[in-house]
Amino acid sequence: MPTDLSTIDLATLNAAQGVIVTALRNQCCQWEQDSADAIADGHLSNAVMLEHWAFAADLLSATVSTEFSALFGKAMNARLNSSTRSVSDHLLDAMALEVAAQQSEPLDRISV
């Protein structure tokens, strides 16, 4: 990770958070479904194990989301507190973030 948090690409960070959290939540749903199927088939010990895995995946997705949000906040603070950047650079960053947030699919790369 860069030591200068102001150099982190925020759009990429935001997209990475979405991809990782979605993948974890999808896996959580899959394990919950597998657990329900195991119960229906009478495999109660397997069902309990799958429920535990689903719970762990759900907990992990929340933790990952929180950590990405914290990193995003630190990077934003580093950018906004940079004394070497002009006001117009800060405004450009804010507009680029608004545009990136409104995209239905992540852009390949946004330089801010």
Contacts in CASP RR format, 6 or more apart in sequence:
PFRMAT RR
TARGET T0000
AUTHOR 0000-0000-0000
METHOD contacts of the structure
MODEL  1
MPTDLSTIDLATLNAAQGVIVTALRNQCCQWEQDSADAIADGHLSNAVML
EHWAFAADLLSATVSTEFSALFGKAMNARLNSSTRSVSDHLLDAMALEVA
AQQSEPLDRISV
1 8 0 8 1.000
2 8 0 8 1.000
4 78 0 8 1.000
5 71 0 8 1.000
5 74 0 8 1.000
5 75 0 8 1.000
5 77 0 8 1.000
5 78 0 8 1.000
5 79 0 8 1.000
6 75 0 8 1.000
6 78 0 8 1.000
6 79 0 8 1.000
6 82 0 8 1.000
8 71 0 8 1.000
8 75 0 8 1.000
9 109 0 8 1.000
9 110 0 8 1.000
9 111 0 8 1.000
9 112 0 8 1.000
10 72 0 8 1.000
10 75 0 8 1.000
10 76 0 8 1.000
10 79 0 8 1.000
10 93 0 8 1.000
10 97 0 8 1.000
10 100 0 8 1.000
10 112 0 8 1.000
11 96 0 8 1.000
11 97 0 8 1.000
11 100 0 8 1.000
11 106 0 8 1.000
11 107 0 8 1.000
11 109 0 8 1.000
11 110 0 8 1.000
11 112 0 8 1.000
12 109 0 8 1.000
12 110 0 8 1.000
13 68 0 8 1.000
13 71 0 8 1.000
13 72 0 8 1.000
13 75 0 8 1.000
14 72 0 8 1.000
14 100 0 8 1.000
14 101 0 8 1.000
14 106 0 8 1.000
15 106 0 8 1.000
15 107 0 8 1.000
16 68 0 8 1.000
17 64 0 8 1.000
17 65 0 8 1.000
17 68 0 8 1.000
17 69 0 8 1.000
17 72 0 8 1.000
19 106 0 8 1.000
20 61 0 8 1.000
20 64 0 8 1.000
20 68 0 8 1.000
21 61 0 8 1.000
21 64 0 8 1.000
21 65 0 8 1.000
21 68 0 8 1.000
24 57 0 8 1.000
24 58 0 8 1.000
24 60 0 8 1.000
24 61 0 8 1.000
24 64 0 8 1.000
25 57 0 8 1.000
25 58 0 8 1.000
25 61 0 8 1.000
27 57 0 8 1.000
28 54 0 8 1.000
28 57 0 8 1.000
28 58 0 8 1.000
28 61 0 8 1.000
29 54 0 8 1.000
31 50 0 8 1.000
31 51 0 8 1.000
31 53 0 8 1.000
31 54 0 8 1.000
31 57 0 8 1.000
32 50 0 8 1.000
32 51 0 8 1.000
32 54 0 8 1.000
34 50 0 8 1.000
35 46 0 8 1.000
35 47 0 8 1.000
35 48 0 8 1.000
35 50 0 8 1.000
35 51 0 8 1.000
35 54 0 8 1.000
36 47 0 8 1.000
38 44 0 8 1.000
38 46 0 8 1.000
38 47 0 8 1.000
38 50 0 8 1.000
39 47 0 8 1.000
79 85 0 8 1.000
79 90 0 8 1.000
79 93 0 8 1.000
80 90 0 8 1.000
92 112 0 8 1.000
93 112 0 8 1.000
96 110 0 8 1.000
96 112 0 8 1.000
97 112 0 8 1.000
99 110 0 8 1.000
100 106 0 8 1.000
100 107 0 8 1.000
100 110 0 8 1.000
END
